[in-house]
Amino acid sequence: MKIEKEAVKLHRKFKGKLEVRCKVSLENKWDLSLAYTPGVAEVSSIIFNNPEEVYNLTIKANSVAVVSDGSAVLGLGNIGALGALPVMEGKAILFKKFAGIDAFPICLNTQDADKIIEIVYSLSPTFGGINLEDISSPRCFYIERKLKEILDIPVFHDDQHGTAVVTLAALLNALKIRGNKIDEVEVVILGAGAAGLAIAEILVNVGVKEIKIVDRYGIIYPGRKEGMNEEKERLAQITNPEEKKGNLEDALKGKDIFIGVSQGKLLTKELIKKMKKNPIIFAMANPIPEIMPEEAKEAGARIIGTGRSDFPNQINNLLAFPGIFRGALTVRAKEINLDMKISASYAIAELVEDPQEDYIVPSPLDKRVVPEVALKVAESAIRSKTARIVKSREELRKDILEAIGGIL
């Protein structure tokens, strides 16, 4: 309770966590003439005649909109736009603190998916990227997909892809300890919302051959009628190759890895004992994980990760999104594609030179994380031809360090 009380005190003292600061002098009429009228008209004319100049003459090149409708706020559920505002403010200051990016909380007073798409599209000229946040599933998939189709700037739903990127990074290092290749292991994912489906997709694309996704209706398989949507149908075609049916217990028998992005206390010691010896358990439900780490250890788990900062191996999106956006903005990427996300995962994993059972991902406060993730993402954007700016590794590293210089 002390944390909650102190958090309220902090927010009340500062009336929020974010402010806008002026970058130029406004001390006399000459300053005003340069920053505003009449001088600004020439700047606007240049952009009108050459729209790409907006990146050189305005905030757009280094700005991200943090957009939410408040329908799926972590641990709180559907609390609406006003309730979501402190969370989006928090996300905005993380962008600034860790990546030097100017991010703005945009909380929308509608949960109509098509209206959200229309509003974000209308706002997009101001921003270099769009970070979607805390939008409920399955609407989040539709909203992201449509925005990616109509916008030529990065659109990234962090609850999906940030979680997937860090989960893959943690898994890569956990497998080094366990002595497995990624195409040798069998994975069960509990939770078929935004994070669970994105994790399944990224794992399939790095070579995991055996994945079962379990939701409240049981194992997902092609042709299942209960609780299906377009995204579950799509992933049913590329997971569960033998079309196995059943519940979580059926799914877990003889499997190597459990990844939980569902609700607290859904995994038991008895279920872990039905898995292969020395299983990997990522119980990431917040604030209460699917199983507490000490219980998982007692049941024989070799490596355990959670979403909490008070246990080892926190699988934290903060390891991903600042660096991913920093890299994307540095090369003015048109999108954040799958190759860029996988590159981010490997960048995070490689920062842990000697993985240990209680150390498979770096700390989010490790100052190496953002520059390395940003560099690998920028290079991936260039390779996949979604970057508008093409530079050498040395030039990219210099630009990235300049952008975050004085921030970390």
N, C-alpha and C positions, 0 to 999 in steps of 0.2 A: 504493500500500500504506500510505502514511502516514495517509490518511484512515481506512482500516479499523482500523488499530492505535489511533489516537486515539479512534475511536468506541467500541471495546471498553473502552478505559481510562476514558472518560467514564461508560459504563454500569456498570462495576465500581465506580467511585468512589461513585456515588450510589445503587447498587442499583436501577436503573430511573430513570424520568424523571418520575414522577407521585406525588403524595401528596394526602391529604385534610386540609383545614384547617377549623377551627371558626370560624364566623361570629359567634358570640355569647359573652358572658362566662360562665365557669363558676368563679367565684371563691369562692362561698359557697352556703349552703343555699337561699337565695332564688333565686339563679341556677339551681340544679339543679331547683327546683320549677317554674320557668317553662319551662325547656328540656325537662325530662323529667317524671317523676311528681311531684305529681298534675296539674300544669297541662296537660300534653300531652293528657290525656284529653278536655278540652273542645275542643281543636283537632281531634282525631280525630272527635269527635261532629259538629262542624260539617261536616266533609268527608263523613261518612256521610249526613247529611241533605241536603247540597248538593254533589255530587261536583265541580262546576266550581270550588269553593273550593280544591281541591287545588293549582290553579295559583297561588293567592295565598298559600298557607300552607306550601308545601313546595318542595323542589328541582326538582320536575317541570317547572316553566315554563322552566327554563334548562338542561335536561340532555339529553344525547344518548348513546345506547348505540352504541359502535363495535364492530360484531359481525362476527366472522370465524370460519371453520372452518379457515383456513390452507391451503386447497386450491389457491390460485393467487396466492401471494405474489410481488410484482413481482421478476423476475429470479431467483427461487429455486424457483418452482413449488410443488408440494404438500409443504410442510414441517410441516403439522399445527398444532394449537392452540398448543403450547408455543413452537414456532419463530416463530409469528406474533405472539406477545405483545409483543416489542419494537417491532414495526411498529405495532401497534394503540395501544400507549402513545404512540408518536410522533404518531400521528394525533390522539390525545386532547389532547396539549399544543398542537398546532397550533390546534385548536378554541379552547382557552383563550387562547392568546397572541394570536390574530388576531381573535377574535370574542367573547371573554369568556364562552364557553359551557363549562359543566362537562360534560366528556365522559369516559366510562368504557370501558376496554377489556374486551370480553366475548369471550373466545376459547373456542369450543365444542369439546368432545372427541367430536364426531360429524360425519360428512359425509353423513348421511342427510337429504335435503332436507325431508321431512315432520317429522322430529324437530327440525330447526332452526326451522322455522315454529312448531311447538308451543312450543319453549323461548322464542323471542323474544316470542310472544304472551303467554306466562305472565309474562315479565319486564316487559312494556310499561307496567303501571301506574306504574312508577318514572320513566319517561322521557317527555320532550316530543317526542322524535324518535328515529328509528333510522337509523344510517348503516351500510349493509352494505359490507363491504370484503373484497377478495381471496378471493372465492368463485368457483369455476370455472364456466365456461360449458359447457353450457346451463343447469345447475342454478340459476345466479344469476337467470335470467329468471323461472323458476317460483317461486323463493323470494320474490323481490320482488313479483311479481304477486299471489301469495296473501296476503302480509302486507298489501299495500295494500288488498286486498278486506276483510280482517277487522279492521284497525286504523283508528282515527280520528285518528292522528297521522302526521306525515310519515315516509315510508320512502323512502330514497334510496340506490341502489347507486352509489357514487362512481366505481368503475371504468368503469361505463357512462356515467352522466349528467354527472359532473364533467368527464370527458374530452371528451364531446360539446359541452358548454357552452363550454369554452375553445377547442376547435377551431373552432367557429362564430365566436367572437369574433375569432380570428386570421384566419380566412378573410374576414370582413367587411372588415377593414383591408387585407389583401393585395389584395383586389379593387379597393379604392379606388386603390391604387398602379398596378395593372395596367389600370385603366380599364374594368372589366367590371361589369355588373349580375349579381346572383346567379342570375337565371333564364336567363342567357346561357351559363353555363359548363358543361362536362362534367367529371365527377368520377369517379375510380377510387379505391376503398377497398380496400387489401390487408389482409386480416384480418377474419374473420367471427366473432370472439368477442364478449365483452361490449361493448368499446369500439367496434369497427367497426360493429356493428349499431345501437348507439345513435347514433353519428355519422350513419349513413345516415338514420335516422328523423328526426333534428332537421333535417337538410339538406332532406329532402323537404318538411318542414312549413314551411320558410322560402322555398320556391319553386324549389329546384334541380330541374330537369326530367330531367336525364340523369345517372344514377349507376349505376356497375357495381361490385359487390362481388365480390372475388376471394378464395377460400380455397385450401387445398392441392389441391383437386380442380378448380380453375379458376373461371370466371365462374359466379355463381349465376343461375339462370334458372328460371322456373316448370316444374315437372315433373321437375327434375333428381333423380336417384335417389341419387347418392353423397354421403355426408356431410351430409345435410340434417337439420334439426330444425324444431320448430314456429316458432321465431323466424325462421330463414332462409326457411322457406316463406312466412311473412307478408310479409317484406320483398321476396321474389321477385315479389310481386304489385304492388309500387309502385316497383321499380327496374328497370333494364335493359328499357325499354319495347319494344325491338325483339327481345328474347329472344335476344341474341347469345350464342354459345358460344365456348369457347376458353380460352387461358391468359392470364397477366398481359400478355404482349407484345401479344396480340390486343386486350385491354381498353384498353391505353394508347395505341394508335395514334391520333394526332390529338386527344388529350384535353388539357384545360387544367390539371387539378389531380390530384396524387397524394397520397393520405393513407394513411400506413402505420402500422398498429397490429398488427404481426405479429412478425417476427424480423429480426435483424440481417443485413445484406448480401444482401438479396433483390432490391434494385433496383440496376441497373447504369447506367453512362453511356450505353450503347448504347440501353437502353430509354427513357431520358429524351429522347434525340435523336429518338425516334419520336413524341414528343408535340408539341403545338403550340408555336410559338415563345414563349419567355419563360414556361415553365410554373411553377406554384406547387408546391413539393415540401414536404410535411410528413412527415418520416421520424421517427416517434415511438417506435419500438421502443427499449427500455432494457435494458441500458446501451449496447448497440451498435445504432445506427440502421440502417434498411434501406439507407441509403447515407450516407457521411460528407459533411458540408456542403461541404467543398472539392471533392469529386468531383462533387457535384450542380452546383456553380457552374461547374466546368469544362465540364460537359455542356450548359450553357445555361440552367440554372434561374434565374429572376428573383428569387424570394423563397423562402427556405428556413427551415423551422422544425423543431425537434427536441423531444424530451422532456428534454434535458440542460441543466443550468445553466451549463455551460462553453462554450456557443455562444449566439449571439443568438437571439431569438424562441423562448424556452422555453415550450412549451405545457404549462403546469403546472396541475394540478387545484387547487392552493392558491389560485389566482385565483378559484375558484368556490365550493367547498363551505363555507368559513366564512361568507361573505356570504349564500349561499343559506339556510343554516340559521338565521343570525341574523335574516334577514327573515321566514322562516317562523315562528320562535318568537315574534317580536315581535307578530305578529298571530294567534298560536295557530292556524296553518293546519292543516286536516285532512289535507292532502297537499301534495306538491310536484309540481305538474302541468306539462304541456308549456309553457303560457304563461309560467309562472314561470321555467322554465329558459331559454326564449328571451329573456325580459326580462333575465336575468342576463348572457347573451351580449352583448346590445346595451350593457348598462351597462359591461361590461369593455372592449368595443371603443371606446366613446365617451370613455374616459379617455385614449386616445391621440389627441390633437388633430391631430397632423400625422404620419400614419404614414410611416415610411421602410422601406426594404428590410430593414434590420436592427433595426427597432423597430415591430412590429405589435401587440404586447400589452404592457401595463404590467408592471413588476416585481411579483412576489408580495409584496415588502416595501413597495410603495407604499401609504402610509397612507390613500389615498383609496379603495382598492379595496373593502374590506369595507363601509364605510358606503354607498357608491353601489350596490353589488350588493344589499345588504340592503334599501335603500330601494326599488329597482325591483322586487325580488321581493315585498316586502310589498304594494306598490301593485298588483302583478299578482294577488296572492292575493285582495285585496279586490275587484278587478274581476271575477275569475272565481268569486267567491262561495264560496271555500273558507276564508276567514278568519273566525274567531270574533270578532275585534276589528276595528272599523272606525274609523279616525282620519284626520285630514287629513295632508297631506304634512309640514307643519311639526311636527305632533305625533309622527308616525312618526320623522322625523329626530331629534327630541329623545330619544325612547325608545331609538333605535338607538345614538346617541352616548353616552348614559348607560350603556347595557349594555356598551359596549366602552371606556368612559372609563377612563383609567389603564392600559389594556392595551397599546395600540400604542406 
